[in-house]
């Protein structure tokens, strides 16, 4: 069976404070985006119990190591259930180290695929609990709907999409640099706050990482300027970077031309409907 693990963007991102467990409490809105990897999962009932065979195509990522979230998702469920041999092919289209949650999405979709095909009977809450063991962004991809996210990422509430986000299209550009999240946190001057963004006024929404991360990686500033100069009415970096995005009124630009311009600069890009 074939699945399409999608990316997400952060619309605004606050660091609320540091937790006792060493992680940080965050506040953000996550929006699922149509930029997808391709995950193909097949059971081999006659094979070796608990074995995972993973083949990767597309963008370079870790394959058989514990850092690969498809591998880790399988290991989590294999520990608690008697899984058959599973053959997996993953086509990576979403850049890593981009703030788009591509790896997190792959891991969460792997959990859902195994639950579905092996008939494990796990409900949404149980899947979210497993996903939280994979990473902070992973639980969001279980329901995979516009959400207000807080805590480490495990506190998820449905986000009612406001008028400012209706009839919008999005251009996402990855400027070819990878940002490691833990390194991005080291760049922050942590000033605890707990503001409520006004999502009807997009210009009031900020990403705490954008300033310090783009200062270290000027390619991010170049990509933001590129998107703004091509007509976006709102631009921002997603997550801890390095991908950036811009919003356009529907049918106001020819998206394929913007993607072509971005690719001519050596960047990776996606254009599509926001919601």
N, C-alpha and C positions, 0 to 999 in steps of 0.2 A: 504494500500500500504506500502511496506517496502523500507526503505532508509538505506544507509550505511555511516553515518557521519565519515569521516576519520581524522586521525591525520595529523599534519604537523611537520616538523623540521625547525629550524632556521639554515641556513648556514651562520655563522657570525652574529654578533649583536653588533652594536655601539649605544651608547647613545650620541646623537649629542648635546643636551642641554635641559634645562628646559623651559617649555612654561609658558606664563602668566596665563594660566588656571590651573596651578599646575601639569599638566602632563609633560611627557618628549617626546622630539622628538627622534625617533629611525631610524636606517637604518639597513635593513637586507634583506636576500633573504629567502622566504618561499617556501618550497617544499612539496607538498602533498604526503602523505605516505599511504600505503595500510592497516595499522592498523586501524580497524574500530569498532565503536559502531554499534548497530542495532536499528533503530528507526521505529516503526510500527505505522502508523497513519490511523485512520478510522473515517469517519463522521457518526454521528447519527442524521439524518435530523429530526427524530421524537422526539428528545430529548429536553433538556432545552437549549435555545439559550444562547451562550456565555460560557457554562460550559466546563471545561477541566477535564478529568479523566486521571490521570497519574499513571502508574504502573512501578516500577523500578525493574530490576534484575541485577545481576552481582556485580561489585565493588560498594562500599558504596559511595553515594553522597547525597547532600541535595535533598529532594523530593519535597514537596509542598511549600517550602519557596521561597521568591523573589530572592534568590541567584541562584536558578536553572534556567539556561538560556532557557530551553525548556518552562518553566512556563512563564518566562519574554517575550519570543518571542510571545507566544500566547497572553499575555496581551497587547502587543504593537499593534498587528493586531486587537484584539478584541475591542480595543478602537476606531479604525477607521472604522471597518466593522462589519456588523451584522453576526457574525460567528455562525454556528450551534454547537451543542454539539459535542465535539471531544474526542475520546478515543485514548490514546497514551500508548504504551509500549516501554520502553527504556532499552536495554541491554547494560550495561556499561562494556566495555572491555579496554578502554584507561584510564590509571591512571590519577587521578587529581593531581594538583600541580606539574606537571611534565615538563612543558614547551612544551607540545605537542599539545595544543589547543583543547583538547577533548571536554571540555564544550562549547567552542566557536563554534566548529563545530556542536555540537548538536543543539545549538540555531539557527545557520544559516540554517541548514538543516530543522529545524522546520518551519522557515519562508518560505523556498522554498516549503515545503510540503503543508502548508496551502494555499499558493498562487496558487499552482497547483490544489489541490483538490477542493478548494472553488472558483476557477476561478476568482481570484481577479484582474487579468490583470496587476500586477505590473511588470515593466521591470527590467533589471539587475541593473540599476542605482538606482531605487527606493528601491529595495531589499537591496542594499549596504547601502543606507541611513538608513533604519530600522536597519540593522545589526550593524551600527556604534553606535547606541543607546544601544546596548547590551554589547559591549566591544570592546577593541582596535583590537583584532585579528579577530573579527567576519566578517568584510567585505571581507577579503581574501577568506573565504569559500563559497562565493556566486559564483564566477567564478571557484574557486578551481583549479587553474593552477599555475605552477611555476611563482613566481612573485617577483619583487623588491618592497619592502614595506618601506615607510617612513612616517614622521609625527607621529601621534599616532598609525598608522596602517591603516589609511584611504586613504593614497596616494598609489595607487597600479598600478604598470606597469608590463606588461608581461615580464618575464625574459627569454631571449634566452639561452637555455641550452648549456653550453660550452662543449668542448671535454673531459675535466677532469671528467665530471659527466656522460658521456656515458658508457654504459655497466658496471654499478656498482650495487652492492647489498649492503644492509644496515642491520646492527644489531643495534637494539635499546634496551637499558637496563634501567629499572626503579629500582633504588636500594632501594626502600621501604621507602624513606623519602619524605615528601611533603614540597615544598617550596612555600610560599605565595609571590606573585609577589611584593606587596607593601613592604614586609619585605626585599626582595632581593634588592630593590632600596636603602634601608637604609644602606646596606652594601657597596654600591659603594662609592668610592672617585671620585666624578664627575669631570671628566676632559673632557671638551667639545672638540670634534674633528669631522672632516667630511672627513674621508679618503675614497678612492675608493679601495675596495679590488680587487685583481687580482684573479678572479675565475678560471683561468687556472692554477694558482699556489695555490693549496689548503692550503699549509703550511703557506701562508701569511694571512690566514683568521682567525680572532680571535673573541671570544665572551667576551665582557667586564665583564659579570657577572661570568664567569667561575672561576676566581681566588678567589674573595672574598666569593662566595657562597660555593665553594668546601672546602674552609678553615673552614667554619662553619660546613659543613656537609662532613666529611671525607669519608662517604660511596660513594660519587660521585667520589672521586679520586680512590677508590678501583674499582669501576665499569669501569672507564676509563682505568685503568691498565689492568683489565681483558680483555677488548676488544682489546687493543693493543697487549697484549701477545698472543692473538689468531689469529693474522695475519692482523689486520686492518692497512691500510696504512695512514688513517686519522681518528682522533677521535676528538670529541668535545661535549660539553654540549649543549643541545637545549634550547633556550630561557633563562629564569631565573632559569631553572632547575626544577626538579632534574634529569630528564632523560638524558642519554648520548647516543651517537651513534658512530658507526664506519663504514667506507666504505671499501669494498672489491672488487677486480676485479671479474667480473662475473665468476661463477663456480670454484672459487679458494678455497672455503671452503664448508663444509657440514653444512648448516645453522641450520638444525634441531638439530644437535649435540651441536652447540653453545647455542641454546635456552635451551636445556636440561641442559647444564652446568650452565647456569645462573639461571634457576629455582631451581637447586640443592642448590644454595646459598640463596634461599628464595627471589629471585628477580623476577620481571615480565619482559618478553622479547618478541621481535618480530624480525623476519628475513624475508626479501623479496627484490624484485627489488627496486632500488632507484626511478626509473621513470617508 
